[in-house]
Amino acid sequence: MQQRYDGGDLRLGEVLETADTYTRYAVTYRSAGLTISGILNLPDGAGPFPVLVLAHGYIDPDVYTTGRGLRREQDYLARQGYAVLHTDYRNHAGSSDDPENEVRLRLGYTEDVVNAVLAVRAAGATIPQLDGERVGLLGRSMGGGVTLNALVVQPGLVDAAVIYASVSSNAVQNFDQWIRGQPGNEDLTDRIIAAYGAPETNPEFWQGVSPVTYVDRVTEPVLIHHGTADETCPPQWAVDTDAALRAAGKDVTLQLYEGEPHAFEGDWQLSIERSAAFFAQHLTG
């Protein structure tokens, strides 16, 4: 919240794919002095097109390739007339390395999403097809948590946000679910606790890095999708985040999908149609 952001220098690279209604480009932009890679699906035509910035869920950086994750969403939303910028995040694909990001509880990913939006807003002169005045966020799983972080860190950053199958808005629950006590994460657990203290000994820190602490800062309407059979991110987390936003008087809608797993299957089409309608309402009127 306190730092300054330097998002900019969004550049089109090589054409990765030519679809029937849009062109897929490799892109880079600046974030906290780093170069971040990603892809941009740019609809055919002069535009300018409203822009959606997508934040993907966890994929091992060692196997991740540019634009991987949210491929269904990238394609569908581009076909609805949105320019879709999917950020790879630091330490992924062609992005710069940040060796401290894991110890910093991956908050660098939040920086990268905030800076992606700022880069879009600053790109009008070089990529005139982008409408930097109409920007939305969509995040899935870990990317849902990144989206929540961005909303509380930079109120007014975007016009609307959609969150799928998100991690918890409470950092302690995420720490316990995926780091502390998990085989192979002993060293990372020790480094995090050495840096900040355990949740039991320094609850103020852990409260301070939980977006639920700051939901009163959210200014954008939020749509949350979650499956009741999600075994990765418990649906109660979505219920709790929705309740916190409602208690703060925010514009939030929670859609629960009976029997849907973490990745969404049968109801994915319904969910993306609801997402497109939500963005149409808040970005295009």
URFENZI-V929882 format. One line per field, one symbol per residue. ss: DSSP state (H for helix, E for strand, C for the rest). Layout:
BEGIN
ss=???
END
This chain:
BEGIN
ss=CCCCCCCEEEEEEEEEEECCCEEEEEEEEEECCEEEEEEEEEECCCCCEEEEEEECCCCCCCCCCCCCCCHHHHHHHHHCCCEEEEECCCCCCCCCCCCCCCCCCCHHHHHHHHHHHHHHHCCCCCCCCEEEEEEEEEEECHHHHHHHHHHHHCCCCCCEEEEECCCCCCHHHHHHHHCCCCCCCHHHHHHHHHHHCCCCCCHHHHHHCCHHHHHHHCCCEEEEEEECCCCCCCHHHHHHHHHHHHHCCCCEEEEEECCCCCCCCCCHHHHHHHHHHHHHHHHHC
END
